Amino acid sequence: MFLNWCNNAQQGEAAAQRQSWAEAEGFFLRAKQPDLALAMYRKARLWEAALRIAEDYLPAKVSYC
């Protein structure tokens, strides 16, 4: 199980480096690491995607004014 998680996370990092955002997101979510997907989208300044991940998987990270 750990190897699978590690492999998915590594593949997600590789996909993010290629700017294959949707592919990377899928790998991060399969690795049960939505925080990595959120960080990727924030780093790329893809705010709508970052907000979607936060709302769907990390609601504690979302604050509304």
HUJO-V683630 format. One record per residue. RES is the residue in one small letter. SS is DSSP state (hx for helix, st for strand, lp for the rest). PHI is phi in whole degrees, -180 to 180 (* if undefined). NEAR is the number of other ideal C-beta (glycine too) atoms within 12 Angstrom. Layout:
res=RES ss=SS phi=PHI near=NEAR
res=RES ss=SS phi=PHI near=NEAR
This chain:
res=m ss=lp phi=* near=10
res=f ss=hx phi=-60 near=10
res=l ss=hx phi=-61 near=10
res=n ss=hx phi=-62 near=14
res=w ss=hx phi=-61 near=19
res=c ss=hx phi=-61 near=17
res=n ss=hx phi=-62 near=16
res=n ss=hx phi=-63 near=27
res=a ss=hx phi=-64 near=29
res=q ss=hx phi=-66 near=21
res=q ss=hx phi=-65 near=26
res=g ss=hx phi=-63 near=35
res=e ss=hx phi=-61 near=25
res=a ss=hx phi=-64 near=18
res=a ss=hx phi=-65 near=25
res=a ss=hx phi=-64 near=30
res=q ss=hx phi=-64 near=17
res=r ss=lp phi=-86 near=16
res=q ss=lp phi=62 near=16
res=s ss=lp phi=-93 near=19
res=w ss=hx phi=-60 near=27
res=a ss=hx phi=-64 near=21
res=e ss=hx phi=-64 near=22
res=a ss=hx phi=-61 near=36
res=e ss=hx phi=-57 near=35
res=g ss=hx phi=-59 near=23
res=f ss=hx phi=-63 near=32
res=f ss=hx phi=-63 near=35
res=l ss=hx phi=-70 near=27
res=r ss=hx phi=-65 near=24
res=a ss=lp phi=-82 near=27
res=k ss=lp phi=58 near=20
res=q ss=lp phi=-129 near=27
res=p ss=hx phi=-62 near=31
res=d ss=hx phi=-64 near=23
res=l ss=hx phi=-70 near=32
res=a ss=hx phi=-65 near=40
res=l ss=hx phi=-61 near=33
res=a ss=hx phi=-62 near=25
res=m ss=hx phi=-61 near=35
res=y ss=hx phi=-66 near=31
res=r ss=hx phi=-64 near=22
res=k ss=hx phi=-61 near=19
res=a ss=lp phi=-82 near=21
res=r ss=lp phi=60 near=11
res=l ss=lp phi=-97 near=22
res=w ss=hx phi=-66 near=14
res=e ss=hx phi=-64 near=14
res=a ss=hx phi=-67 near=27
res=a ss=hx phi=-61 near=28
res=l ss=hx phi=-65 near=21
res=r ss=hx phi=-61 near=23
res=i ss=hx phi=-62 near=32
res=a ss=hx phi=-62 near=24
res=e ss=hx phi=-64 near=18
res=d ss=hx phi=-79 near=17
res=y ss=hx phi=-121 near=24
res=l ss=lp phi=-136 near=25
res=p ss=hx phi=-60 near=15
res=a ss=hx phi=-69 near=11
res=k ss=hx phi=-86 near=21
res=v ss=lp phi=-104 near=16
res=s ss=lp phi=-129 near=10
res=y ss=lp phi=-111 near=8
res=c ss=lp phi=-80 near=3
